[in-house]
Structure formats: structure tokens, C-alpha cells
Amino acid sequence: MAGDVINLRQARKVRDRAAKEEKAAENRIKFGRTKVERREQAANAELERSRLDGHRRSGDDDGGPDRGGGET
């Protein structure tokens, strides 16, 4: 007639930990990227930055209004 005695606080903690682990696993799948993907994205960002810097005009800074040198 008597069932197993369980501590409800401990059972609740076990249940909550399992739920958190399940959520974490879902997030790893949803948001996680592999090392190759992170490196590829970083390389693409560096390439875009270097292309932009390559188109920068040097020595032609006339100090226009957007540069703070114009008349107000």
C-alpha cells in the first residue's frame, strides 16, 4: 500500500534541469554554428572590410560639413 517516498523539492529540481537541458539542446541546433562557419563568416567580413578600405580616398579630405570642417 505504501509507495516510494520521494522528496518533492528534489524531484522538481530534476524535472527543471531536464527541461533546461532540452531547451539548451534545441538552442544549440537553432543558433549554433560550426567552427568552419564562424571562420568563413569572419573571413568574408575581413574581405569586405579590405575591399571597402581599398576604395577609400586618401589625401582628398576637404573637411566638408560631414567632417566638421565646413561652415555652420
C-alpha positions in Angstrom: 0.0 0.0 0.0 2.8 2.4 0.7 4.6 3.8 -2.3 8.1 5.0 -2.6 8.9 8.1 -0.6 10.3 11.0 -2.7 11.4 14.4 -1.9 9.2 16.8 -4.0 11.8 19.5 -4.0 14.5 17.2 -5.4 12.0 15.8 -8.0 11.1 19.3 -9.1 14.8 20.3 -9.5 15.4 17.1 -11.6 12.5 17.9 -13.8 13.6 21.6 -14.2 17.1 20.5 -15.1 15.9 18.1 -17.7 13.7 20.9 -19.2 16.6 23.3 -19.3 18.9 20.8 -20.9 16.2 20.1 -23.6 15.9 23.8 -24.3 19.6 24.2 -24.5 19.9 21.3 -27.0 17.2 23.0 -29.1 19.1 26.3 -29.0 22.4 24.6 -29.9 20.7 23.3 -33.0 18.9 26.5 -33.8 21.6 29.1 -33.1 24.9 27.1 -33.0 27.4 27.4 -35.8 30.3 25.2 -36.5 33.9 26.4 -36.3 34.1 26.3 -40.1 31.0 28.5 -40.4 32.4 31.0 -37.9 35.8 31.2 -39.7 34.1 31.6 -43.1 31.9 34.4 -41.8 35.0 36.1 -40.3 37.0 35.7 -43.5 34.1 37.2 -45.5 33.8 40.2 -43.1 37.6 40.8 -43.4 37.4 40.6 -47.2 34.5 43.1 -47.3 36.4 45.5 -44.9 39.6 45.3 -47.0 37.6 46.0 -50.2 36.0 49.0 -48.6 39.3 50.3 -47.3 40.7 49.8 -50.8 38.2 52.2 -52.2 39.0 54.8 -49.6 40.2 58.1 -50.9 43.4 59.3 -49.3 44.6 62.9 -49.2 41.4 64.4 -50.5 39.9 65.3 -47.2 38.4 68.7 -47.9 36.9 69.0 -44.4 33.3 69.2 -45.7 30.3 69.7 -43.4 30.1 66.0 -42.6 33.7 66.1 -41.5 33.3 69.0 -39.2 35.3 71.4 -41.3 32.5 73.2 -43.1 30.8 76.5 -42.3 27.9 76.4 -39.9 
